[in-house]
Amino acid sequence: MARDSNEAINSYIGDMLALEDHIEKAIRGQLTDLKAYPEVVSQLQQIHRKIERHISDLRMLSDRRNAGGVAQSVKRAGSAFAGVAAGVIDLVRSEGLPKNLRDDYTAFNLANIGYAMLYTTAVSLGDQEVGELAQQHYRDYTDAVMRFNSLVPAAVVRYLQEEGLPAREDVLPEVNRNIDEAWHQSAVSPANETVSAREL
């Protein structure tokens, strides 16, 4: 049975609301669990506030659009899309700071591609309001990913030191520089050429 444009967009809104709820719970738990790492908690608090805003934005959007339709999408997403999220975001983790941050980074990238899909769906179907919201949320997660590019190496070194290993902190500027250069090269490489729908 063919869907109309609203149903297609609502489906992605439901996916993102379910994913954001899952990520919010995981980050909220870390704010308590990681108190021994104030620099990490500070970054996570900023990201957590944005995630709470995303959830509020998505709920208000779904209320304005068609609460019943989006609510059904959220229910379906709860067992499908959020199930995928549960595979990458364990709400009860005890593997140490670096692996927790790795899982956060993975979740943020999952949210990023989800918002890219919502943005593309909205823009291609002529829904400017949803497109603008998806674009802003995409930018928020891109910022979170970029923050983690320097946060994670520092967390790895600290964790190794706490385990009694001779991890050198003085390598962090070099590690961060190389990571930044790799991202910069990717941003300007020909791999970013546009692919048309017909080419797929």
BALOKOL-919092 format. One record per residue (C-alpha): residue in three letters; x, y, z; residue number from 1. Coordinates in steps of 0.05 Angstrom, whole numbers, always signed. Layout:
REM BALOKOL-919092
+------+--------+--------+--------+------+
| resn |      x |      y |      z | resi |
+------+--------+--------+--------+------+
|  Ala |      X |      Y |      Z |  NUM |
...
+------+--------+--------+--------+------+
***
This chain:
REM BALOKOL-919092
+------+--------+--------+--------+------+
| resn |      x |      y |      z | resi |
+------+--------+--------+--------+------+
|  Met |     +0 |     +0 |     +0 |    1 |
|  Ala |    +30 |    +67 |    -22 |    2 |
|  Arg |    +43 |   +119 |    +31 |    3 |
|  Asp |    +30 |   +193 |    +23 |    4 |
|  Ser |    +83 |   +247 |    +37 |    5 |
|  Asn |    +60 |   +260 |   +109 |    6 |
|  Glu |    +64 |   +186 |   +126 |    7 |
|  Ala |   +134 |   +181 |    +98 |    8 |
|  Ile |   +158 |   +242 |   +137 |    9 |
|  Asn |   +121 |   +220 |   +200 |   10 |
|  Ser |   +156 |   +153 |   +196 |   11 |
|  Tyr |   +225 |   +186 |   +200 |   12 |
|  Ile |   +202 |   +233 |   +255 |   13 |
|  Gly |   +180 |   +172 |   +295 |   14 |
|  Asp |   +247 |   +138 |   +283 |   15 |
|  Met |   +285 |   +199 |   +307 |   16 |
|  Leu |   +242 |   +209 |   +368 |   17 |
|  Ala |   +252 |   +137 |   +389 |   18 |
|  Leu |   +327 |   +142 |   +378 |   19 |
|  Glu |   +334 |   +208 |   +414 |   20 |
|  Asp |   +296 |   +179 |   +474 |   21 |
|  His |   +344 |   +120 |   +477 |   22 |
|  Ile |   +406 |   +164 |   +471 |   23 |
|  Glu |   +380 |   +212 |   +524 |   24 |
|  Lys |   +371 |   +156 |   +575 |   25 |
|  Ala |   +442 |   +131 |   +562 |   26 |
|  Ile |   +473 |   +200 |   +568 |   27 |
|  Arg |   +433 |   +216 |   +631 |   28 |
|  Gly |   +460 |   +153 |   +664 |   29 |
|  Gln |   +531 |   +172 |   +646 |   30 |
|  Leu |   +524 |   +241 |   +677 |   31 |
|  Thr |   +519 |   +204 |   +744 |   32 |
|  Asp |   +566 |   +146 |   +729 |   33 |
|  Leu |   +624 |   +188 |   +703 |   34 |
|  Lys |   +630 |   +240 |   +759 |   35 |
|  Ala |   +704 |   +223 |   +767 |   36 |
|  Tyr |   +715 |   +254 |   +698 |   37 |
|  Pro |   +690 |   +326 |   +704 |   38 |
|  Glu |   +716 |   +347 |   +635 |   39 |
|  Val |   +676 |   +290 |   +603 |   40 |
|  Val |   +614 |   +305 |   +644 |   41 |
|  Ser |   +618 |   +378 |   +623 |   42 |
|  Gln |   +617 |   +359 |   +549 |   43 |
|  Leu |   +562 |   +308 |   +560 |   44 |
|  Gln |   +519 |   +359 |   +597 |   45 |
|  Gln |   +521 |   +405 |   +537 |   46 |
|  Ile |   +504 |   +348 |   +490 |   47 |
|  His |   +449 |   +324 |   +537 |   48 |
|  Arg |   +416 |   +392 |   +537 |   49 |
|  Lys |   +414 |   +391 |   +461 |   50 |
|  Ile |   +385 |   +321 |   +461 |   51 |
|  Glu |   +330 |   +342 |   +509 |   52 |
|  Arg |   +315 |   +401 |   +463 |   53 |
|  His |   +312 |   +353 |   +403 |   54 |
|  Ile |   +262 |   +309 |   +439 |   55 |
|  Ser |   +219 |   +370 |   +457 |   56 |
|  Asp |   +223 |   +396 |   +385 |   57 |
|  Leu |   +204 |   +329 |   +356 |   58 |
|  Arg |   +145 |   +320 |   +404 |   59 |
|  Met |   +118 |   +390 |   +389 |   60 |
|  Leu |   +127 |   +376 |   +314 |   61 |
|  Ser |    +90 |   +310 |   +319 |   62 |
|  Asp |    +34 |   +343 |   +358 |   63 |
|  Arg |    +25 |   +396 |   +304 |   64 |
|  Arg |    +28 |   +347 |   +247 |   65 |
|  Asn |    -16 |   +289 |   +267 |   66 |
|  Ala |     -6 |   +261 |   +336 |   67 |
|  Gly |    -39 |   +195 |   +319 |   68 |
|  Gly |     +2 |   +182 |   +257 |   69 |
|  Val |    +68 |   +199 |   +289 |   70 |
|  Ala |    +50 |   +162 |   +353 |   71 |
|  Gln |    +40 |    +99 |   +312 |   72 |
|  Ser |   +107 |   +111 |   +278 |   73 |
|  Val |   +140 |   +118 |   +346 |   74 |
|  Lys |   +110 |    +53 |   +369 |   75 |
|  Arg |   +135 |    +17 |   +307 |   76 |
|  Ala |   +203 |    +51 |   +314 |   77 |
|  Gly |   +206 |    +30 |   +387 |   78 |
|  Ser |   +213 |    -42 |   +366 |   79 |
|  Ala |   +252 |    -31 |   +301 |   80 |
|  Phe |   +298 |    +29 |   +297 |   81 |
|  Ala |   +308 |    +36 |   +372 |   82 |
|  Gly |   +324 |    -38 |   +373 |   83 |
|  Val |   +383 |    -23 |   +328 |   84 |
|  Ala |   +402 |    +34 |   +375 |   85 |
|  Ala |   +400 |    -14 |   +434 |   86 |
|  Gly |   +453 |    -55 |   +400 |   87 |
|  Val |   +501 |     +4 |   +401 |   88 |
|  Ile |   +478 |    +40 |   +463 |   89 |
|  Asp |   +479 |     -4 |   +525 |   90 |
|  Leu |   +442 |    +34 |   +580 |   91 |
|  Val |   +481 |     -4 |   +634 |   92 |
|  Arg |   +554 |     -3 |   +616 |   93 |
|  Ser |   +615 |    -20 |   +658 |   94 |
|  Glu |   +670 |    -27 |   +607 |   95 |
|  Gly |   +706 |    +37 |   +624 |   96 |
|  Leu |   +706 |   +109 |   +600 |   97 |
|  Pro |   +736 |   +101 |   +530 |   98 |
|  Lys |   +688 |    +46 |   +509 |   99 |
|  Asn |   +629 |    +84 |   +536 |  100 |
|  Leu |   +650 |   +145 |   +495 |  101 |
|  Arg |   +661 |   +101 |   +434 |  102 |
|  Asp |   +589 |    +77 |   +441 |  103 |
|  Asp |   +565 |   +149 |   +449 |  104 |
|  Tyr |   +603 |   +168 |   +386 |  105 |
|  Thr |   +570 |   +110 |   +349 |  106 |
|  Ala |   +501 |   +132 |   +373 |  107 |
|  Phe |   +513 |   +204 |   +353 |  108 |
|  Asn |   +533 |   +181 |   +283 |  109 |
|  Leu |   +470 |   +138 |   +279 |  110 |
|  Ala |   +429 |   +200 |   +298 |  111 |
|  Asn |   +468 |   +240 |   +247 |  112 |
|  Ile |   +451 |   +195 |   +189 |  113 |
|  Gly |   +379 |   +189 |   +213 |  114 |
|  Tyr |   +373 |   +265 |   +211 |  115 |
|  Ala |   +405 |   +266 |   +142 |  116 |
|  Met |   +350 |   +218 |   +120 |  117 |
|  Leu |   +295 |   +259 |   +153 |  118 |
|  Tyr |   +324 |   +323 |   +122 |  119 |
|  Thr |   +327 |   +292 |    +52 |  120 |
|  Thr |   +257 |   +264 |    +58 |  121 |
|  Ala |   +228 |   +330 |    +81 |  122 |
|  Val |   +264 |   +373 |    +30 |  123 |
|  Ser |   +250 |   +325 |    -28 |  124 |
|  Leu |   +176 |   +324 |     -9 |  125 |
|  Gly |   +171 |   +400 |     +0 |  126 |
|  Asp |   +165 |   +404 |    +76 |  127 |
|  Gln |   +208 |   +463 |    +96 |  128 |
|  Glu |   +191 |   +463 |   +170 |  129 |
|  Val |   +213 |   +391 |   +181 |  130 |
|  Gly |   +273 |   +401 |   +135 |  131 |
|  Glu |   +298 |   +461 |   +176 |  132 |
|  Leu |   +289 |   +423 |   +242 |  133 |
|  Ala |   +325 |   +362 |   +216 |  134 |
|  Gln |   +382 |   +405 |   +189 |  135 |
|  Gln |   +392 |   +439 |   +257 |  136 |
|  His |   +391 |   +373 |   +295 |  137 |
|  Tyr |   +441 |   +344 |   +244 |  138 |
|  Arg |   +487 |   +403 |   +258 |  139 |
|  Asp |   +482 |   +391 |   +333 |  140 |
|  Tyr |   +504 |   +319 |   +325 |  141 |
|  Thr |   +559 |   +338 |   +277 |  142 |
|  Asp |   +585 |   +385 |   +331 |  143 |
|  Ala |   +580 |   +329 |   +383 |  144 |
|  Val |   +620 |   +282 |   +338 |  145 |
|  Met |   +673 |   +334 |   +327 |  146 |
|  Arg |   +679 |   +347 |   +402 |  147 |
|  Phe |   +689 |   +272 |   +414 |  148 |
|  Asn |   +745 |   +270 |   +364 |  149 |
|  Ser |   +790 |   +303 |   +415 |  150 |
|  Leu |   +754 |   +279 |   +478 |  151 |
|  Val |   +762 |   +205 |   +463 |  152 |
|  Pro |   +838 |   +204 |   +454 |  153 |
|  Ala |   +847 |   +241 |   +521 |  154 |
|  Ala |   +800 |   +191 |   +554 |  155 |
|  Val |   +839 |   +132 |   +525 |  156 |
|  Val |   +905 |   +159 |   +552 |  157 |
|  Arg |   +876 |   +173 |   +621 |  158 |
|  Tyr |   +844 |   +104 |   +624 |  159 |
|  Leu |   +909 |    +69 |   +605 |  160 |
|  Gln |   +946 |   +109 |   +658 |  161 |
|  Glu |   +893 |    +89 |   +710 |  162 |
|  Glu |   +907 |    +16 |   +691 |  163 |
|  Gly |   +980 |    +27 |   +707 |  164 |
|  Leu |  +1004 |    +29 |   +634 |  165 |
|  Pro |  +1058 |    +79 |   +613 |  166 |
|  Ala |  +1012 |   +118 |   +566 |  167 |
|  Arg |  +1043 |   +185 |   +546 |  168 |
|  Glu |   +998 |   +245 |   +549 |  169 |
|  Asp |  +1046 |   +287 |   +506 |  170 |
|  Val |  +1024 |   +249 |   +443 |  171 |
|  Leu |   +954 |   +279 |   +447 |  172 |
|  Pro |   +969 |   +342 |   +406 |  173 |
|  Glu |   +997 |   +298 |   +350 |  174 |
|  Val |   +938 |   +250 |   +354 |  175 |
|  Asn |   +887 |   +307 |   +353 |  176 |
|  Arg |   +923 |   +341 |   +295 |  177 |
|  Asn |   +923 |   +277 |   +253 |  178 |
|  Ile |   +849 |   +265 |   +268 |  179 |
|  Asp |   +832 |   +337 |   +249 |  180 |
|  Glu |   +873 |   +331 |   +184 |  181 |
|  Ala |   +837 |   +267 |   +165 |  182 |
|  Trp |   +769 |   +301 |   +175 |  183 |
|  His |   +792 |   +362 |   +136 |  184 |
|  Gln |   +817 |   +319 |    +78 |  185 |
|  Ser |   +751 |   +281 |    +76 |  186 |
|  Ala |   +712 |   +346 |    +74 |  187 |
|  Val |   +748 |   +370 |    +11 |  188 |
|  Ser |   +758 |   +304 |    -24 |  189 |
|  Pro |   +724 |   +283 |    -90 |  190 |
|  Ala |   +688 |   +228 |    -50 |  191 |
|  Asn |   +637 |   +282 |    -31 |  192 |
|  Glu |   +610 |   +286 |   -102 |  193 |
|  Thr |   +535 |   +285 |   -108 |  194 |
|  Val |   +503 |   +219 |   -128 |  195 |
|  Ser |   +437 |   +221 |   -165 |  196 |
|  Ala |   +379 |   +176 |   -148 |  197 |
|  Arg |   +385 |   +145 |   -217 |  198 |
|  Glu |   +456 |   +123 |   -204 |  199 |
|  Leu |   +435 |    +79 |   -145 |  200 |
+------+--------+--------+--------+------+
***
